[in-house]
Amino acid sequence: MATTADLIVPNTDVTFTIAKEPSRPAARKTIERLMWMQPSCVKDLSMLQRRRKQKDIKYTIRAGRVWFDRPRATRTARCVKGESFTLSVTPHIVNDLKSVAKYLEAAPAS
């Protein structure tokens, strides 16, 4: 049986499932950043980014200058045990995947 590290090979599609909740905040953030690379999440994030840019910025005048109140980016994916996501593994994310491999279970995408 192949381990998670064996399945992390560039130019393949792999489905990851969060097997264990990361204890370190850095590992949690890395998994969330990887989850944001899904095509559906990318679409949601770009739509929300456009909305924040066009409608959600609040302008105020302070000391004769225009100040912007920019809202924070919306978190569309959360690192929760049992959550799964499918990625097209590319060479530039292999090291990130290997650093959090102990929290993930991998299977070839179908």
N, C-alpha and C positions, 0 to 999 in steps of 0.2 A: 504494500500500500504506500502511495506517495505521500510525503509530508507536505506541509504548507510551503516550506522553503523550496522543495523540489518543483512545485508547480509555478513558482514565480520566475517565469522565463519571458523575456521580451517578445513582443509581437504575438501574444496569445490573449484570448479572452478568458477571464477567470471570475468565478463567482465566489465572493468572500462572505462569510458569516461571522459575526462577532461572538466568539465562544466564551470570552471572559471580559469582564468590565476592567478597563485599564485603571491602575491605581495612580499612575503619574499623569498630571495634567498635560504634559508634553505629548505623551502617547495618545491620549484622548483627542487632542487637537490634530495630531497627524492623521488619525483614522477619520476624523470629520473632514479634513481637507481632501483625503482620498475619496470619501463618499461624495464630495461636491463635484468630482470629475465625471460622474455619470451624466450621460446626455440629457436625461430628464431634469437633473438638478442644475445643469449648466443653463438650460432654457429658463428655468424658474429664476435663477439668480440674475440672468441678464435682463429679464422682464422687470424684476424688482429693482435692479440698478437703474434702469431707464425711468421707472416711476419715481424713485427717490430723486433723480437728477432733475426731472421735469416738474414735479408737484410737491414734494415733501420738504424742500429746502425752505426754511423760514429766514427771511431777511429782516435785520434790525439795524438801526443806525445808532452807533455809539461813538461819541467823540467826533462826529462829523464824517465817519467812515461807515461803509456798509459791512456788516458782519453777517456771516452765514451760520445757521444752526443746522448742521447736516445730521440726519438720523443714522444710527448704526445699521450695518447690514443685517438682514434677516437670516437666521439660522434655519436652513431648509432641511438639514439632515442632522440627526443626533446620534451619538455613539452610545447605543443601548444594547445590552446583551440580547442576542437572537436576531438582531437586525441584519439583513443581507444586502449586498450590492454587487453589481457586475462591472468590471473594469476591463478595458483593453490595456494590457500591461505594455508600457513603453519603457525604453532604457532609462529615461530620466526619473521614473518613479520606483524603479526596482529597489534602490537603497531604502526608500521610505517604507516600502512594503516589508522588506526584510527586518527593519527595525521594530516593526509592530507585529511580526509574524506569530509571536507567542500568544497574542490575543485573538488571532483569526484562524478560522478553518477555511481551507480553500478547496474548490472543486472546479473542474473544467466547465465552462459555460456551455449550455446546451442550445 
